[in-house]
Amino acid sequence: MGFKAEGYLLGEKYRERLVSKVKDYEKAKATFAEEKAKFESDKKSEEWGREGLRGKSRAAEELLSKERAKWKEVCKKDNQRMYAARNKITDLEAQITTLTKKVEDAEAYKERVEAELQAQVSSRDKDLHARDVEIAKLKRRLREQTDKSESLKIDLQAERVKAATA
């Protein structure tokens, strides 16, 4: 084996190494292309995900804003109802106070009137008793006068009979 044969063998080995390196390069290039495609896909997915999240965030913000507006409207209506109820309660308490005062005044008036009526009844009872006593006296005097008148009639008739017989 000479220098040529040796060179041929070295050239063959070099060529094989070079072919092996080219194959490795092609494999690495294919792997790189796949990874790059995957990276681009992931990058787009991530961008779309971010856009999706931004969209969801905007939608959530809009929903929150609408819900907040509804909540404020509900609170406003509740406040109006509560204010009206408080005013009604205040009015009713004032009416209760007024009616209680009227009831107390009516009861005091009733007690005064009852006392006056009782005094009048007592006074009338006394008057009636006094009149009953007076009527009894007058009846007694009437009987006495009637008896006296009867006695005088009898005496007068006796006198007439005496005068007629005499």
C-alpha positions as CSV (number, residue, x, y, z in Angstrom):
1,M,0.0,0.0,0.0
2,G,1.4,3.0,-1.1
3,F,0.9,6.6,-0.5
4,K,-2.0,6.6,-3.0
5,A,-3.8,3.8,-1.4
6,E,-3.3,5.3,1.9
7,G,-4.5,8.6,0.6
8,Y,-7.5,6.9,-0.9
9,L,-8.2,5.2,2.4
10,L,-7.8,8.5,4.2
11,G,-10.0,10.2,1.6
12,E,-12.6,7.5,2.0
13,K,-12.6,7.9,5.7
14,Y,-12.8,11.6,5.4
15,R,-15.6,11.3,2.9
16,E,-17.4,8.9,5.2
17,R,-17.0,11.3,8.1
18,L,-18.1,14.2,5.9
19,V,-21.1,12.2,4.7
20,S,-21.8,11.3,8.3
21,K,-21.5,15.0,9.3
22,V,-23.8,16.1,6.4
23,K,-26.4,13.5,7.6
24,D,-26.0,14.7,11.1
25,Y,-26.4,18.3,9.8
26,E,-29.5,17.3,7.8
27,K,-31.0,15.6,10.9
28,A,-30.1,18.7,13.0
29,K,-31.5,21.0,10.3
30,A,-34.8,18.9,10.2
31,T,-35.0,18.8,14.0
32,F,-34.3,22.6,14.1
33,A,-37.0,23.2,11.5
34,E,-39.5,21.1,13.6
35,E,-38.5,22.9,16.8
36,K,-38.8,26.2,15.0
37,A,-42.2,25.3,13.7
38,K,-43.2,24.2,17.1
39,F,-41.8,27.4,18.6
40,E,-43.7,29.5,16.1
41,S,-46.8,27.5,16.8
42,D,-46.4,27.9,20.6
43,K,-45.6,31.5,20.1
44,K,-48.8,32.0,18.1
45,S,-50.7,30.0,20.7
46,E,-49.2,32.1,23.4
47,E,-50.1,35.3,21.5
48,W,-53.6,34.0,20.8
49,G,-53.8,33.0,24.5
50,R,-52.7,36.4,25.5
51,E,-55.2,38.0,23.1
52,G,-57.8,35.5,24.4
53,L,-57.0,36.4,27.9
54,R,-57.1,40.1,27.1
55,G,-60.5,39.6,25.4
56,K,-61.7,37.6,28.4
57,S,-60.3,40.3,30.7
58,R,-62.1,43.0,28.7
59,A,-65.3,41.0,28.7
60,A,-65.0,40.5,32.5
61,E,-64.4,44.2,32.9
62,E,-67.5,45.0,30.9
63,L,-69.6,42.5,32.8
64,L,-68.2,43.8,36.1
65,S,-69.1,47.4,34.9
66,K,-72.6,46.3,34.0
67,E,-73.0,44.4,37.3
68,R,-71.7,47.4,39.2
69,A,-74.2,49.6,37.4
70,K,-77.0,47.2,38.2
71,W,-75.8,46.9,41.8
72,K,-75.8,50.7,42.1
73,E,-79.3,50.9,40.7
74,V,-80.5,48.2,43.2
75,C,-78.8,50.1,46.0
76,K,-80.5,53.3,44.9
77,K,-83.9,51.6,44.8
78,D,-83.3,50.0,48.2
79,N,-82.2,53.4,49.6
80,Q,-85.3,55.0,48.2
81,R,-87.5,52.2,49.7
82,M,-85.7,52.5,53.0
83,Y,-86.0,56.3,53.1
84,A,-89.7,56.0,52.3
85,A,-90.2,53.4,55.0
86,R,-88.3,55.5,57.5
87,N,-90.5,58.5,56.6
88,K,-93.6,56.3,57.0
89,I,-92.4,55.0,60.4
90,T,-91.7,58.6,61.5
91,D,-95.1,59.7,60.4
92,L,-96.7,56.7,62.1
93,E,-94.8,57.4,65.3
94,A,-96.1,61.0,65.2
95,Q,-99.6,59.7,64.6
96,I,-99.3,57.3,67.5
97,T,-98.1,60.1,69.7
98,T,-101.0,62.3,68.6
99,L,-103.6,59.6,69.0
100,T,-102.1,58.6,72.4
101,K,-102.5,62.3,73.5
102,K,-106.1,62.3,72.2
103,V,-106.9,59.1,74.0
104,E,-105.4,60.5,77.2
105,D,-107.4,63.7,76.8
106,A,-110.6,61.8,76.0
107,E,-110.1,59.6,79.1
108,A,-109.5,62.7,81.3
109,Y,-112.6,64.3,79.8
110,K,-114.6,61.1,80.4
111,E,-113.5,61.0,84.0
112,R,-114.4,64.7,84.5
113,V,-117.8,64.2,82.9
114,E,-118.4,61.1,84.9
115,A,-117.5,63.0,88.1
116,E,-119.8,65.9,87.1
117,L,-122.6,63.5,86.2
118,Q,-122.1,61.6,89.5
119,A,-122.2,65.0,91.3
120,Q,-125.4,65.9,89.4
121,V,-126.9,62.5,90.1
122,S,-126.0,62.9,93.8
123,S,-127.4,66.4,93.8
124,R,-130.6,65.3,92.0
125,D,-130.9,62.4,94.4
126,K,-130.6,64.9,97.3
127,D,-133.2,67.1,95.5
128,L,-135.5,64.2,94.9
129,H,-135.1,63.1,98.5
130,A,-135.8,66.7,99.6
131,R,-138.8,66.8,97.3
132,D,-140.0,63.4,98.5
133,V,-139.8,64.7,102.0
134,E,-141.6,67.9,100.9
135,I,-144.2,65.8,99.1
136,A,-144.7,63.7,102.2
137,K,-145.1,66.8,104.3
138,L,-147.5,68.3,101.8
139,K,-149.5,65.0,101.7
140,R,-149.6,64.9,105.4
141,R,-150.7,68.6,105.5
142,L,-153.2,67.8,102.7
143,R,-154.6,64.9,104.8
144,E,-154.6,67.1,107.8
145,Q,-156.5,69.8,105.8
146,T,-158.7,67.1,104.3
147,D,-159.4,65.7,107.7
148,K,-159.9,69.2,109.1
149,S,-162.2,70.0,106.2
150,E,-164.1,66.8,106.8
151,S,-164.3,67.6,110.4
152,L,-165.5,71.2,109.6
153,K,-168.1,69.8,107.1
154,I,-169.3,67.4,109.8
155,D,-169.4,70.3,112.3
156,L,-171.1,72.5,109.7
157,Q,-173.7,69.9,109.0
158,A,-174.2,69.3,112.7
159,E,-174.6,73.1,113.1
160,R,-177.1,73.1,110.3
161,V,-179.0,70.3,111.7
162,K,-178.9,72.0,115.1
163,A,-180.0,75.2,113.6
164,A,-182.7,73.5,111.6
165,T,-184.0,71.7,114.7
166,A,-183.8,74.7,116.8
